[in-house]
Amino acid sequence: MSSPNSARSEGDSWDLASSVGATATMVAASRALASRGPDALIDDRFAEPLVRAVGHPFFTRMLDGEIPLDNQDLPTTAEQRRQQIAVRTRFFDDFFLDATAAGIRQAVILAAGLDARAYRLAWPAGVVVFEVDQPEVIAFKSTTLAQLGAEPTAERRAVGVDLRDDWPTALRDNYFDTAIPTAWIAEGLLPYLPPEAQDRLLDNITALSAPGSRLATENISDMSVFTDERFRAMRSGWRKHGLDIDVAELVWLGERQQAAEHLSSAGWTVTLQTTEQAYAANGFALPDHEAIRAFRGAVSYLTAELG
């Protein structure tokens, strides 16, 4: 099955410098920039060395200050983009910290990419963190962090499996315990899944979750915001500096059930936080731009608990 708007197809492949994989590097580069300086908005000291190890020229040049991040063609300033990634990162960080403070001792990061939470969060004693991603991605991150001398701050179990394959079995094979509550995150993942794959992912999470489990992800009410023409200048601006990926070509369009609706029907109690609320909670103001207003109306932050 092909995506209605791109060359994406079932079974396509990538690495951390191409296609969907490069979006993980893009997000990590943003975290690296937000972690810099005395006014750092987050603390992800592993983001920059991981991005540099990937070696994508655009992101390396971005970190070296060779890409103009303040540009009149872009809908947001460099500082506003630092704030955006800080809001997103803090949301998922706080979700895990709140869940484990409440006694949950099993955490799963789906499509872990360059996520370093298993190494940088202050996990309570006894927490096991499962990272699930393609084997090559898991191997790259594990090797790179080991070369940096980084040590996980929880018991880390890396599960190398494509989420389009039988990842629940791979998780159980790594001693995942279906009898105890789990905290799950799927950060920035759902737009890159076909509608039926999104539903299957959420159903698998439900099937693996004991009562009291929690989940954090994004709820998207309108997928067309990812291809909005009002973002065209931003996409073309990055491309002229050598960014050979376009998120608009990587997402799966078409009708899909919102994650909030799907989870509610499966017995989860869902809470949605609007983008405005998430920004306000961090003391930031949303950028006043037409394209940003459209995006913020379509994407919200979702937390859910299984009753």
C-alpha positions as CSV (number, residue, x, y, z in Angstrom):
1,M,0.0,0.0,0.0
2,S,1.3,3.4,-0.9
3,S,0.8,6.7,0.9
4,P,-1.6,9.0,-1.0
5,N,1.0,11.8,-1.1
6,S,4.4,10.3,-1.5
7,A,6.7,7.4,-2.4
8,R,6.1,5.8,1.0
9,S,5.0,2.2,0.7
10,E,4.5,-0.8,2.9
11,G,7.8,-2.4,3.8
12,D,10.0,0.6,2.8
13,S,13.3,1.0,4.6
14,W,15.5,3.8,5.9
15,D,18.4,4.7,8.2
16,L,18.9,7.6,10.6
17,A,20.1,9.8,7.6
18,S,17.3,9.1,5.2
19,S,13.5,9.2,4.9
20,V,11.6,8.6,8.2
21,G,14.8,7.9,10.1
22,A,16.1,11.3,9.4
23,T,13.2,12.9,11.1
24,A,14.5,11.3,14.3
25,T,17.8,13.0,13.7
26,M,16.0,16.3,12.9
27,V,14.3,16.1,16.3
28,A,17.5,15.2,18.1
29,A,19.2,18.2,16.4
30,S,16.5,20.4,17.8
31,R,17.0,19.0,21.2
32,A,20.7,19.6,21.0
33,L,20.1,23.3,20.1
34,A,17.6,23.7,23.0
35,S,20.1,22.2,25.4
36,R,22.8,24.7,24.7
37,G,24.0,27.7,26.6
38,P,23.2,29.2,30.0
39,D,19.6,29.6,29.0
40,A,19.2,26.0,28.0
41,L,15.5,25.0,27.9
42,I,16.2,21.2,28.3
43,D,19.1,19.0,29.3
44,D,19.8,16.4,26.6
45,R,23.6,16.3,26.6
46,F,23.5,13.2,24.4
47,A,21.6,14.7,21.5
48,E,24.5,16.6,19.9
49,P,27.0,13.7,19.9
50,L,24.4,11.3,18.6
51,V,23.5,13.7,15.7
52,R,27.1,14.2,14.9
53,A,27.6,10.4,14.8
54,V,24.8,10.1,12.3
55,G,26.8,12.4,10.0
56,H,24.0,13.9,7.9
57,P,25.6,17.1,6.5
58,F,22.6,19.4,7.0
59,F,22.2,18.6,10.7
60,T,26.0,18.8,11.3
61,R,26.1,22.2,9.6
62,M,23.1,23.3,11.7
63,L,24.9,22.4,14.9
64,D,28.0,24.2,13.6
65,G,26.0,27.4,13.0
66,E,26.3,27.3,9.3
67,I,22.5,27.1,8.6
68,P,20.6,30.4,9.1
69,L,18.0,29.5,11.7
70,D,16.5,33.0,11.7
71,N,15.1,33.5,8.3
72,Q,12.2,35.7,7.1
73,D,10.9,32.8,5.0
74,L,10.4,30.7,8.1
75,P,7.2,30.9,10.2
76,T,9.1,30.8,13.5
77,T,12.3,32.1,14.8
78,A,15.1,30.0,16.1
79,E,14.1,30.7,19.7
80,Q,10.5,29.8,19.0
81,R,11.7,26.4,17.6
82,R,13.8,25.9,20.7
83,Q,10.6,26.5,22.7
84,Q,8.6,24.1,20.6
85,I,11.0,21.2,21.1
86,A,11.3,22.1,24.8
87,V,7.5,21.8,25.2
88,R,7.4,18.5,23.4
89,T,10.4,17.0,25.3
90,R,9.3,18.2,28.7
91,F,5.8,16.7,28.1
92,F,7.2,13.2,27.5
93,D,9.9,13.5,30.2
94,D,7.3,14.6,32.8
95,F,5.0,11.8,31.7
96,F,7.6,9.2,32.5
97,L,8.7,10.8,35.7
98,D,5.1,11.1,36.9
99,A,4.2,7.5,36.0
100,T,7.3,6.1,37.8
101,A,6.7,8.3,40.8
102,A,3.3,6.8,41.0
103,G,4.8,3.3,41.2
104,I,5.0,2.1,37.6
105,R,8.3,0.2,37.1
106,Q,8.1,-0.7,33.4
107,A,8.5,1.9,30.6
108,V,8.5,1.4,26.9
109,I,9.7,3.9,24.3
110,L,8.3,2.9,20.9
111,A,10.3,4.0,17.8
112,A,13.0,5.1,20.2
113,G,15.3,6.5,17.5
114,L,17.9,8.8,19.2
115,D,15.8,9.2,22.4
116,A,18.3,9.1,25.3
117,R,15.7,9.1,28.1
118,A,17.1,5.8,29.4
119,Y,20.4,7.6,30.0
120,R,19.4,11.0,31.1
121,L,16.2,10.8,33.2
122,A,16.4,10.3,37.0
123,W,14.5,7.0,37.1
124,P,13.5,5.6,40.4
125,A,15.2,2.4,41.5
126,G,13.9,-0.8,39.9
127,V,12.6,0.8,36.7
128,V,13.1,-1.2,33.5
129,V,13.1,0.8,30.3
130,F,12.5,-1.0,27.0
131,E,13.6,0.8,23.8
132,V,11.9,-0.6,20.6
133,D,13.2,0.3,17.1
134,Q,14.8,-1.2,14.0
135,P,17.8,-3.4,14.8
136,E,20.2,-1.1,13.0
137,V,19.0,2.0,14.9
138,I,19.2,0.2,18.2
139,A,22.7,-1.0,17.4
140,F,23.9,2.5,16.3
141,K,22.6,4.3,19.4
142,S,23.9,1.6,21.8
143,T,27.4,1.6,20.2
144,T,27.6,5.4,20.0
145,L,26.5,6.0,23.6
146,A,28.9,3.2,24.8
147,Q,31.8,5.0,23.0
148,L,30.8,8.2,24.8
149,G,31.0,6.3,28.1
150,A,27.3,6.8,28.8
151,E,25.6,4.5,31.3
152,P,21.8,4.0,31.5
153,T,20.2,5.4,34.6
154,A,17.7,2.5,34.6
155,E,17.8,-1.1,33.5
156,R,17.7,-0.7,29.7
157,R,16.5,-3.5,27.5
158,A,17.0,-2.7,23.8
159,V,14.6,-4.5,21.5
160,G,15.6,-4.5,17.9
161,V,12.5,-5.1,15.8
162,D,10.6,-3.2,13.1
163,L,7.2,-2.0,14.5
164,R,5.7,-3.4,11.3
165,D,6.7,-6.8,12.4
166,D,5.7,-8.9,15.5
167,W,7.2,-6.5,18.1
168,P,4.9,-7.7,20.9
169,T,6.6,-11.1,20.8
170,A,10.0,-9.5,20.7
171,L,9.1,-7.4,23.7
172,R,7.9,-10.5,25.7
173,D,11.1,-12.3,24.6
174,N,13.0,-9.6,26.4
175,Y,11.2,-10.3,29.6
176,F,8.5,-7.7,29.3
177,D,5.9,-8.4,32.0
178,T,2.3,-8.1,30.9
179,A,1.1,-8.6,34.5
180,I,2.3,-5.2,35.8
181,P,1.4,-1.7,34.7
182,T,3.5,-0.1,32.0
183,A,4.2,3.5,30.9
184,W,4.3,3.8,27.1
185,I,5.3,6.7,24.9
186,A,4.9,6.9,21.1
187,E,6.5,10.3,20.4
188,G,6.1,11.7,16.9
189,L,5.3,8.3,15.6
190,L,1.6,8.1,14.5
191,P,1.8,10.4,11.5
192,Y,4.3,8.0,9.8
193,L,2.0,5.0,10.2
194,P,-0.8,4.1,7.7
195,P,-4.2,4.5,9.4
196,E,-4.6,0.7,9.9
197,A,-1.1,0.4,11.3
198,Q,-1.8,3.1,13.8
199,D,-4.9,1.2,15.0
200,R,-2.9,-2.0,15.2
201,L,-0.2,-0.4,17.2
202,L,-2.7,1.0,19.7
203,D,-4.5,-2.4,19.9
204,N,-1.2,-4.1,20.6
205,I,-0.4,-1.6,23.4
206,T,-3.8,-2.3,24.9
207,A,-3.3,-6.1,24.7
208,L,0.1,-5.8,26.4
209,S,-1.1,-3.4,29.2
210,A,-2.1,-4.4,32.7
211,P,-4.7,-2.2,34.4
212,G,-3.1,1.1,35.6
213,S,-0.9,1.3,32.5
214,R,-0.4,4.8,31.0
215,L,0.3,6.0,27.5
216,A,1.5,9.3,26.1
217,T,1.4,10.3,22.4
218,E,0.0,12.9,20.1
219,N,-3.6,13.2,19.0
220,I,-4.0,14.4,15.4
221,S,-7.4,15.5,14.2
222,D,-6.4,16.7,10.7
223,M,-3.4,15.0,8.9
224,S,-3.5,17.6,6.2
225,V,-1.6,20.1,8.4
226,F,1.6,18.2,7.7
227,T,1.3,19.1,4.0
228,D,-0.1,22.6,4.4
229,E,1.0,24.9,1.6
230,R,1.7,27.6,4.2
231,F,4.7,25.6,5.3
232,R,6.0,25.4,1.7
233,A,8.5,28.2,2.2
234,M,10.0,26.5,5.2
235,R,10.4,23.2,3.4
236,S,11.9,24.8,0.3
237,G,14.2,27.0,2.5
238,W,15.7,23.9,4.2
239,R,16.0,22.1,0.9
240,K,18.2,24.8,-0.6
241,H,20.6,24.3,2.3
242,G,20.8,20.6,1.6
243,L,18.1,19.0,3.6
244,D,17.0,16.1,1.3
245,I,13.9,15.1,3.3
246,D,10.5,16.6,3.5
247,V,8.1,15.6,6.2
248,A,5.2,16.4,3.9
249,E,6.3,13.5,1.7
250,L,6.8,11.0,4.6
251,V,3.5,11.2,6.5
252,W,0.5,9.0,5.6
253,L,-2.6,11.0,4.6
254,G,-6.1,9.8,4.4
255,E,-8.9,9.3,6.8
256,R,-8.0,7.8,10.2
257,Q,-9.6,7.5,13.6
258,Q,-8.1,9.8,16.1
259,A,-6.0,8.1,18.7
260,A,-8.1,9.6,21.5
261,E,-11.3,8.0,20.1
262,H,-9.6,4.6,19.4
263,L,-8.1,4.4,22.9
264,S,-11.4,5.5,24.6
265,S,-13.3,2.7,22.9
266,A,-10.6,0.3,24.2
267,G,-11.1,1.2,27.8
268,W,-8.5,3.9,28.3
269,T,-9.4,7.2,30.1
270,V,-8.0,9.8,27.8
271,T,-6.8,13.4,28.6
272,L,-6.0,15.9,25.9
273,Q,-3.8,19.0,26.4
274,T,-4.0,21.5,23.6
275,T,-0.9,23.1,22.2
276,E,-1.8,26.4,23.8
277,Q,-2.1,24.7,27.2
278,A,1.2,22.9,26.8
279,Y,3.0,26.2,25.9
280,A,1.3,28.1,28.7
281,A,2.3,25.4,31.2
282,N,5.9,26.1,30.2
283,G,5.6,29.8,30.3
284,F,5.8,30.3,26.5
285,A,3.6,32.1,24.0
286,L,2.6,30.4,20.8
287,P,4.0,32.0,17.6
288,D,1.4,34.1,16.0
289,H,1.5,32.7,12.4
290,E,-1.3,31.4,10.3
291,A,0.4,28.1,9.6
292,I,1.2,27.6,13.3
293,R,-2.4,28.4,14.2
294,A,-3.6,25.6,11.8
295,F,-1.2,23.1,13.2
296,R,-1.9,23.9,16.9
297,G,-5.6,23.3,16.2
298,A,-5.0,19.9,14.7
299,V,-2.4,18.4,17.1
300,S,-2.7,18.0,20.9
301,Y,-0.9,16.1,23.5
302,L,-2.5,12.9,24.7
303,T,-2.2,11.0,28.0
304,A,-4.3,7.9,28.8
305,E,-4.7,5.4,31.7
306,L,-6.1,2.0,31.3
307,G,-8.9,1.3,33.8
